[in-house]
Amino acid sequence: MEPAGEKGKKQVPLRLSAELYRELAVWAEDEFRSVNGQIEYLLRECVRRRKKERPNE
């Protein structure tokens, strides 16, 4: 059995410039996501692409 929170989501404080936040908010709205959901989606895509580029890591 895994310790509590291992399968759940982790909270991570994140500081963004106001301009970047606005850009992410517009993008998220275009794709029917929350800003948090958009950030998580983008990070997952980056990790997925990195794994594709470096399959042995």
N, C-alpha and C positions, 0 to 999 in steps of 0.2 A: 504494500500500500504506500502511495506517495504522500509526503507531508502536505498539509493544507496549503493551497495556493500554487502548488507546482503545475497543475493543469489549468488553473485559472489565469486570468490576465493580471499582469503586473502594472502597477502605477509608476509612471516615470515623469518626473517634472521636466518640462521642456520650455525653453525660452525661445521665442521667435520674434523677429522684427514685426512691427505692425504691417509693413508692406507685404512681407511674406505671408503673414496670417490672412490678410485680405485676399491675396492671390489663391491661397489654398481654400478659403471659404467659397470663392466664386467657382473654383474647379469642383469642389465637393458638391455644391448645389447643382452644377451641371450634370453630375453623375448620381444625384439623389443619395448622397452620403452626408454624414456629419463631418465636421472638420477632423475630429478624432478618427473616424472611420476612414477618411481619405488618407490621413497620415499613415495609419496602419496598413492600408492597401498598398500605398507607395513603398513602404519599407518591405513588405512581403514580396513585392515585385522585384525590388533591388536584390533581395536575398536569393530569390529564385533564379534571377539572371546570373548572379555571381556563381551559384552552384553549377549552372549550365556551363559557364566559362571555365570553371575549375572543378571538374568532376572528381578529382582525387583528394580534395580537401574536405 
